[in-house]
Amino acid sequence: MSNDHGHAPSEIALRLSSKSENAYLKDMIYGGIDGAVTTFAIVAGVEGAGLSHGVIVALGLANILADGFSMAASNYSGTKAELDDRDRIIRVEERHIKEHREGELEELRQILALRGLSGEVLEQATAAISANKKKWIDLMLTDEYGLPRDRPDPLRASLATFVAFLMAGAVPLIPYVFGMPNAFQTSVIATLLTFFGIGALKSKWSLARWWRSGTETLIIGAVAALIAFGVGGLFHA
């Protein structure tokens, strides 16, 4: 995908002040793949065991709601922990700036030097950034601790996971819910296309070609489905 963008001063200011467009990409990809894999695993396993389509729908819906909520809750808790740790580090840096200002200034100076500044420019940049405590701490968060620039949002991250899980997880069940003929074959095709689509979409934020990323995700999902179908076959009624 092309990442071309405008370079007018207003366009640059807007772009730099906005959050990254892929802030919740990981959450959506993770939720989508897991939703499709786990739900189709149930479909394949129950189909392999020779049980009724009603059982497939019941177990599939239960999985979408329960597992989807569980994943969203786990993501919320994990992201909240990251946010709490970020706030802890901010308090630490605030205390260090207050109690060990010269040492923190030296840290800032060395960080800027690693970015290529030197001489009078380095000293001016150090003085300018240290004059704004928030900007100073923000730079330390990214350069000293390796944290992302933007604060994570636990609620949005969990919602992104849940919605993606629901949407992708519903795909394997649709042929059974609507009583379509050859439901399992249709479910297989639809689910594999979903895997491929998720992978192809993921390539928008990577260097991989869309077909390669889609094929990779498709293979991962197909292997999981084959395992589930094989295990289900061991318990065929």
MOFENCOR-V666673 format. One record per backbone hydrogen bond with DSSP energy under -1.0 kcal/mol. CO is the residue of the C=O (numbers start at 1). NH is the residue of the N-H. Records with the same first field share a line. If there is no record, write none. Layout:
CO = NH  NH
This chain:
8 = 12
9 = 13
10 = 14
11 = 15
12 = 16
13 = 17
20 = 23
22 = 25
24 = 28
25 = 29
26 = 30
27 = 31
28 = 32
29 = 33
30 = 34
31 = 35
32 = 36
33 = 37
34 = 38
35 = 39
36 = 40
37 = 41
38 = 42
39 = 43
40 = 44
41 = 45
42 = 46
43 = 47
44 = 48
45 = 49
46 = 51
47 = 50
49 = 237
52 = 56
53 = 57
54 = 58
55 = 59
56 = 60
57 = 61
58 = 62
59 = 63
60 = 64
61 = 65
62 = 66
63 = 67
65 = 69
66 = 70
67 = 71
68 = 72
69 = 73
70 = 74
71 = 75
72 = 76
73 = 77
74 = 78
75 = 79
76 = 80
77 = 81
78 = 82
79 = 83
80 = 84
81 = 85
82 = 86
83 = 87
84 = 88
85 = 89
86 = 90
87 = 91
88 = 92
89 = 93
90 = 94
91 = 95
92 = 96
93 = 97
94 = 98
95 = 99
96 = 100
100 = 104
101 = 105
102 = 106
103 = 107
104 = 108
105 = 109
106 = 110
107 = 111
108 = 112
109 = 113
110 = 114
112 = 117
113 = 116
118 = 122
119 = 123
120 = 124
121 = 125
122 = 126
123 = 127
124 = 128
125 = 129
126 = 130
129 = 132
132 = 136
133 = 137
134 = 138
135 = 139
136 = 140
137 = 141
138 = 142
139 = 143
140 = 144  145
141 = 147
153 = 157
154 = 158
155 = 159
156 = 160
157 = 161
158 = 162
159 = 163
160 = 164
161 = 165
162 = 166
163 = 167
164 = 168
165 = 169
166 = 170
170 = 174
173 = 177
174 = 178
175 = 180
182 = 186
183 = 187
184 = 188
185 = 189
186 = 190
187 = 191
188 = 192
189 = 193
190 = 194
191 = 195
192 = 196
193 = 197
194 = 198
195 = 199
196 = 200
197 = 201
198 = 202
199 = 203
201 = 204
202 = 205
203 = 206
209 = 213
210 = 214
211 = 215
212 = 216
213 = 217
214 = 218
215 = 219
216 = 220
217 = 221
218 = 222
219 = 223
220 = 224
221 = 225
222 = 226
223 = 227
224 = 228
225 = 229
226 = 230
227 = 231
228 = 232
229 = 233
232 = 235
233 = 236
